[in-house]
Structure formats: C-alpha cells, structure tokens
Amino acid sequence: MTTEVLVDSSDGICTITINRPEARNAMTLAAAKAIAAALDELDSRDDLRIGILTGAGGNFCAGMDLKGFLRGERPSLPDRGFGGLTRKPPRKPLIAAVEGYALAGGFELVLACDLVVASESAQFGIPEVKRGLAAAAGGLVRLPRQLPYRIALELALTGDMFPAKRAYEYGLINRLVPPGEALAAAKKLALTISANGPLSVAASKRVIIESQDWSSGEVWDKQASLTEHVFTSADAREGSAAFAEKRKPVWQGR
C-alpha cells in the first residue's frame, strides 16, 4: 500500500487525499493506481455514498511528476486515464476539494469530478503548451463543455493560470470558500448529497452526463431506461412513507 495516497472512509464518504506535499502532489504511477483502487472501493461498497478527492499540504495536484516522466513513467492507467480517474470516473458522485494549485493533469482531475469546492486562493490551468505537451487527459475535451468556448480555448492556447474567483464566476466551481476550508466545505456538501436516496442520486448523475450526446428523438426513452427502476424501488416507497410520517428516510439502496 503506497503512502502517496491516503483513503478515509467514514460517514458514508470516501475521502481520497493525494499525499505528496513536497512535490505539490504531482502525480506518480503509484498514486494513480491507488486512486483507481479507492474509486473501485467507493463504487463497490454500499455504505459509501459519495467520494471526495483532495490534496495534502495546501495544494490539490500540480500535474504529472515530470521527473518520473523523464524516467519514462506516465501516471495513467489503461482505460482509467490520468490519475486513475480521467477516463473512467466513478458511478457515484465525486467532489474535488481544491486548495492551492490544480494544474495540468491536476486540473484535468478536477474536470473529471462531478462537483468542485475550491479555496479563494486556488489556481487552475492547463500549462501543457508551455512544456511542449498537450492536455490530453481530458482538459481539451472537457473544458469547452464546462466553460464558454473562447475562454476554454484561451486557457488551452496560452497555458496561463485561471484564478478560482474567475472560475467560480463562469460556473466551474460550486462553492468558493476561504483558504483552508475547501475540504470541510466539500464534506458538508457530501453529507447533503449522501442524505438522499442512493439509487436516485446515481441515476440522476448518469442521465445528466450521458444525455449530453442524446438526440431529441431518443431523450425520453433513454431517460426512462435509466430511471424507471428508481420509481419501482423499495427506496421510492420508503421516501414517500418518510415524508408522510415526517421522519428521515432509511435508505436500502434497492
């Protein structure tokens, strides 16, 4: 078990911390494998409802470990992508809790998450063009879907950093908080989400993500195929009963 990634599972939340503060949490192959394993655990355990990805020591992730790259190591996994995440996000919701730098692959990890809580002092960017590289771990394809087209193109072509306040104004960030409070705020958001029906949350995430490629002629049938089981579930009956009885629901995930 590597110490480059720390995993804590409590209160239904799987908190995954990139733990290389001396290198601004630059990603290694060992860390990528550990993140992939943690995400598999998140999806497989019924007691875990949501995940948080963060970094230790005041930074999120400064991207690929360039020293490792020069040795021939790339911190990507087949079918999983950079950091074990960018090509295969988990089925359950994942929140990025960002302090300090989220650059290059680090920013691409953020873009692969479902929600973002960031410190006011956080800095984002895909500076790959400044190193003769390309943001091929999701930056070039996800940015134009999450930011206005010309803003995304500017970031990709200049490689300049993008301050958290501006990212928040463009809707890239869900919560903007004082420095040092990103993880606590992310946990608060996670608890709000995990209090809801797990089948409902999973189906809602899947429809919103997958429907971006649906045509107007297929949207209703495809949505029904992903949500019908929610309406016939035990949790649906429990949610209605709990509302009528003015109590908190006890979800079973079925």
Stockholm file with secondary structure:
# STOCKHOLM 1.0

chainA/1-254         MTTEVLVDSSDGICTITINRPEARNAMTLAAAKAIAAALDELDSRDDLRIGILTGAGGNFCAGMDLKGFLRGERPSLPDRGFGGLTRKPPRKPLIAAVEGYALAGGFELVLACDLVVASESAQFGIPEVKRGLAAAAGGLVRLPRQLPYRIALELALTGDMFPAKRAYEYGLINRLVPPGEALAAAKKLALTISANGPLSVAASKRVIIESQDWSSGEVWDKQASLTEHVFTSADAREGSAAFAEKRKPVWQGR
#=GR chainA/1-254 SS CCSSEEEEEETTEEEEEECCGGGTTCBCHHHHHHHHHHHHHHHHCTTCCEEEEEESTTCSBCSBCHHHHHTTCCCEETTTEETTTTTSCCSSCEEEEECSEEETHHHHHHHHSSEEEEETTCEEECGGGGGTCCCTTTHHHHHHHHSCHHHHHHHHHHCCCEEHHHHHHTTSCSEEECTTCHHHHHHHHHHHHHTSCHHHHHHHHHHHHHGGGCCTTTHHHHHHHHHHHHHTSHHHHHHHHHHHTTSCCCCCCC
#=GC SS_cons         CCSSEEEEEETTEEEEEECCGGGTTCBCHHHHHHHHHHHHHHHHCTTCCEEEEEESTTCSBCSBCHHHHHTTCCCEETTTEETTTTTSCCSSCEEEEECSEEETHHHHHHHHSSEEEEETTCEEECGGGGGTCCCTTTHHHHHHHHSCHHHHHHHHHHCCCEEHHHHHHTTSCSEEECTTCHHHHHHHHHHHHHTSCHHHHHHHHHHHHHGGGCCTTTHHHHHHHHHHHHHTSHHHHHHHHHHHTTSCCCCCCC
//
